[in-house]
Amino acid sequence: RLHVGLEYEFNRAAYVFGNHTYTFTDEKDARRRSARYMIYGGYEFLFGPLGIQLQLGWYASRSSLLRRADTYAKLITRYYFPPIRKLQTRFYANVQLKTHVFNAEFVAFGVGAAF
């Protein structure tokens, strides 16, 4: 399955660090530079209830304190739970690994729904 979308991240650690080191000029600057907006595309390979998605994204915001590169990659594994009654919605749990070339940025756990 093909995936295209937008993502938003707010990094509280960058917010606290930037305020502590006087990197930001004011509260508005702190919030803006602790956030990242991304555009991504990816493809999910499905193996029964298991999905493995490879994703490539581009940073739309250039002012982030944590911006290391123009692009990032994600490897996402999802487990799709069986459908509930006759709903078309499939709920899932996932694990994500986000990287910049060879540097891992974070591992995230999540839940969601696919329509």
MORAFEN-V167333 format. One record per pair of residues at least 6 apart in sequence whose C-alpha atoms are under 8 Angstrom apart, sorted by the first residue. I is the first residue (numbers start at 1). J is the second residue. Records with the same first field share a line. If there is no record, write none. Layout:
BEGIN
I->J ; J
END
This chain:
BEGIN
1->43 ; 44 ; 45 ; 46
2->41 ; 42 ; 43 ; 44
3->40 ; 41 ; 42 ; 43 ; 44
4->39 ; 40 ; 41 ; 42
5->39 ; 40 ; 41
6->37 ; 38 ; 39 ; 40
7->37 ; 38 ; 39 ; 40
8->35 ; 36 ; 37 ; 38
9->35 ; 36 ; 37
10->34 ; 35 ; 36
11->34 ; 35
12->34
14->34 ; 65 ; 66
15->30 ; 31 ; 33 ; 34
18->24 ; 30 ; 65
19->30
24->30 ; 33
32->63 ; 64
33->63 ; 64 ; 65
34->64 ; 65 ; 66
35->64
36->59 ; 60 ; 61 ; 64
37->59 ; 60 ; 61
38->57 ; 58 ; 59 ; 60 ; 61
39->57 ; 58 ; 59 ; 60
40->55 ; 56 ; 57 ; 58
41->55 ; 56 ; 57
42->53 ; 54 ; 55 ; 56
43->53 ; 54 ; 55
44->51 ; 52 ; 53 ; 54
45->51 ; 52 ; 53
46->52
49->79 ; 80 ; 81 ; 82
50->77 ; 78 ; 79 ; 80
51->77 ; 78 ; 79 ; 80
52->75 ; 76 ; 77 ; 78
53->74 ; 75 ; 76 ; 77
54->73 ; 74 ; 75 ; 76
55->73 ; 74 ; 75 ; 76
56->71 ; 72 ; 73 ; 74
57->71 ; 72 ; 73
58->70 ; 71 ; 72
59->70 ; 71
68->100
69->100
71->100
72->98 ; 99 ; 100 ; 101
73->98 ; 99 ; 100 ; 101
74->96 ; 97 ; 98 ; 99
75->96 ; 97 ; 98
76->94 ; 95 ; 96 ; 97
77->94 ; 95 ; 96
78->92 ; 93 ; 94 ; 95
79->92 ; 93 ; 94
80->90 ; 91 ; 92 ; 93
81->90 ; 91 ; 92
82->90 ; 91
83->89 ; 90 ; 91
84->90
88->115
89->113 ; 114 ; 115
90->113 ; 114 ; 115
91->111 ; 112 ; 113 ; 114
92->111 ; 112 ; 113 ; 114
93->109 ; 110 ; 111 ; 112
94->109 ; 110 ; 111
95->107 ; 108 ; 109 ; 110
96->107 ; 108 ; 109
97->104 ; 105 ; 106 ; 107 ; 108
98->104 ; 105 ; 106 ; 107
99->105 ; 106
END
